[in-house]
Structure formats: C-alpha cells, structure tokens
Amino acid sequence: MDNGAAYRSNTLQGICARLGIQLIHCRPYSPESKGKLERWHRTFRDQFLGELDTRCIADLADLNARLWAWIEAIYHQRPHTSLQGVSPLQRYQQDLTRIRTLGQRAARLDELFYHRVTRKVRRDGTVAYQGKRFEVPYELAGKSIQLVIEPHEERLIELEDHEGKTLGKAIELDVIANNQRARRKPEPQQALPQTPHQGPNLVEIAHQHYHGTGITNEELPLKKDLSDHEEH
C-alpha cells in the first residue's frame, strides 16, 4: 500500500482489521516496490483517459459506466506480457481456490466500512457530532467512546467502546427530557476499618509535653518515654 495519508488513516486500518486484512505499506520514495500499481496507472492514462470522449459524459454515472465497461471488456481480457501472455481474468481464475469468502461478514458488509470517530462523553451524558448532541448512557460521562459514522451521508449510526462492542443506537438529544434525566453518581467507597493504635500516642504525648497542659505527677513517666523516643 502507498504511504499517503489516506492509506495510513485510522479509518482504513480499522476497516482492514474488521475484514481480517493485513495492511502493509511500501517503502517511502521507492516506486519500484509498487510497480504493478504504477503500471496500471500508465495503462489507465494511455488506454482509457486517452480514448475517452468527454462529449459523451453528462455526469459521474456516465463516466463510471464507461470505466467499468473498459475494465471488463478490454483490460481484463487482453493478454499481458508481464503475466506471460495470460490475461488478468485468466490469472485471477487460477487462484480462485485461495480466495477467502466473507462468510458471515457478508451480511454486514456495509457496517464494516463505517467510519469510527472518537469522542469524550460530557458530564451531562452527551457527545457532540456535526453540531448536534446525542445522548449516551450517563455512566460513561468523562470516558471516550467511538461514534459509528455512515461516511457518505455523515450520519451517526450507533455507539461503540474501543473494543468494538456496541453501546446502543445514537439518539439525538431531547433538551427537555435530558434536563429530567436521573443522574446516578458512583457509589461512595466504604471507609477502611481503622486498626486500634497500639502503644503510646506520641502525638498526644508531644502535645501535652510541649504545652504543659494536663500533665500530672502520675504522668511524669510519659516525659521520660518521649525522651527515649527522641533519642532513637
């Protein structure tokens, strides 16, 4: 794969990961490492763009129709010298046994190509996208989640955590209802039981010794105990 920004984006890496595809980039500034692709670009320019009659093109659909017709009827059918005189279609058919099927992924192919955008959940349990705010479970406040985006319409579909586990559909914020949402604060941690102090309390001994308050003759040995502690 080329080293352009589009080919190193998190979106492409996520799509390849969901499809089980290993993404390998070529060395920078070494076009020879992707010679097959560079040769395709040359053929495309010479044989398709060079022959294209723009007077027949009314819109993008017209252009795509002619491109696919040229690929299927001409490019795939002509023998290539780099393939030892075999056409691209014939060469592809030789490896059909190695082609992996989508299996269960086929039913959710569109979902696999959705984009993912990271957002931090606000304190009120909402996230922002395209100038709108959407509700999420309030317990996720302060955490980062992924927004699943339909890229063509830039429409927010659902929410996921960073492991790809769904968090539910995205619901646009209802300001009035959100104002009345029940906020559940985290349960306070229970205080650890304090172990009763064993032996003399040096703080209290120091306080009494320093201020000279509440010291009686019976408590004079405490002064000696404090002195012993100070020596050590």
Secondary structure as UniProt FT lines:
FT   HELIX           5..7
FT   HELIX           10..19
FT   TURN            28..29
FT   HELIX           31..34
FT   HELIX           35..43
FT   HELIX           44..49
FT   TURN            50..51
FT   HELIX           54..56
FT   HELIX           60..70
FT   HELIX           71..75
FT   TURN            76..77
FT   HELIX           81..83
FT   TURN            84..85
FT   HELIX           88..94
FT   HELIX           96..98
FT   HELIX           103..108
FT   HELIX           109..112
FT   STRAND          115..120
FT   TURN            123..124
FT   STRAND          126..129
FT   TURN            130..131
FT   STRAND          132..135
FT   HELIX           138..140
FT   TURN            141..142
FT   STRAND          144..150
FT   TURN            151..154
FT   STRAND          155..160
FT   TURN            162..163
FT   STRAND          166..169
FT   STRAND          171..172
FT   HELIX           175..179
FT   HELIX           202..211
FT   HELIX           217..219
FT   HELIX           220..231
//
